[in-house]
Amino acid sequence: ADVGGGEYVIIEPEELDQIAPGRSRTIDINSFVDLEEIDPIHFQKTYWLAPSKEEYGKSYSLLLQAMEKTNRAGIASFVMRGKEYLTAVRAGDGLLVLNTLLFPEDIRDPAKELKSLPEIASARGKEIEMAVSLIESMSDEWRPEEYHDTYTEQVEKLIDSKREGKEIVAESEPSEPTKVVDLFEALSRSVESRKKGRSAPSASASDLDDMSKADLEKLAKELDIKGRSKMNRDELAKAVADARSTAAAS
């Protein structure tokens, strides 16, 4: 092992075996902490826990319900496959969940990883108010079922198309980022665009160009457009426009 300064220490495999952690048969909770105090940067992998024997079911249920009421996570360590893990045991949806956590020394220092850290400029009061207004206008409930791995879906679609001998059409180029000259003006336009998207389902085709994918998905849902979850932004805009034209014609 390299200990620095050009020095090395020879360690035999048998010596490593002597200090290797033994296999854990139980998960011993050392303390309970507020779940919100754990920075998400520490979370690594998720496992579901179940009682190892039927007679442990009552204790398992009691712990689950108590943790649900307190919103606390039990901090514990255990050994799996010869490696020691720091973990957080928390209440999930009807069962206990174990998250392995990164040790502080495993978390990279952004100052060492980035070429330069961003300078945080003081924002004007109006800019803060407008930014908060934009965030509020885009606030929604967390619904993970509405999000999908669209890249994998497109790869599967590509494979099916090639298998059937269909012509492959290249995706449209992504739009260029807007050059922000006046931040307040840009925020104002974004807020107004959000308001139009929420309050005017009958917006014109030009308004569709200004809408985000999330706005278009909401309109597609209101219009009951089938297959909307698998569409990209441009496909959603076209489907919404077509659906409106059909509705207007009838």
C-alpha angles and dihedrals in degrees: 000000000000109000095178134258091070092295125131133192119208113224121186120221090240090058091054090050090055094057098035113119115256122241113276118234093180138029109234115201112218099186144343121243133182106271091224091059092067109091109229088232087078096057115103119159134359128226132177118231127212131175111270092220134028093242089062091060096095093051090045092052092047093052092046094052094043091052091048090056096046098038088223132141125217113232112217142154128218140162123249124175092350095308129106116231133195108217145183117217112201142164115271131179100309096330142056119269127204121206119191110223132212114242113239090252090056093060114092121236109240090210089063096040101047124066089227134356117238117258110234107225120205109254123219117250094248091050091053091049092049093046090050089048090052092050091048091050090054096044116122142153117282106255108170092179089072093063123079140177093260094178092059089046090053091049090052090048090050091051092050092048093050091047089054092045094244124158113262114228117202117238116252116265115263115257118259117255115262115253105236110212099157111029094194091052092049091050091048091053091048093051092048090048090052092050091051091048092053101041104034115055087168093062116148126259090259089057090055089062090060096048125100122236089255091056092048091049090055091050091047089052091050090050091046093234110181121231092018093138090066096047126101121224097273092047090051091051091051093046092050092048091049092048091051092049090051092049092048092049092053 
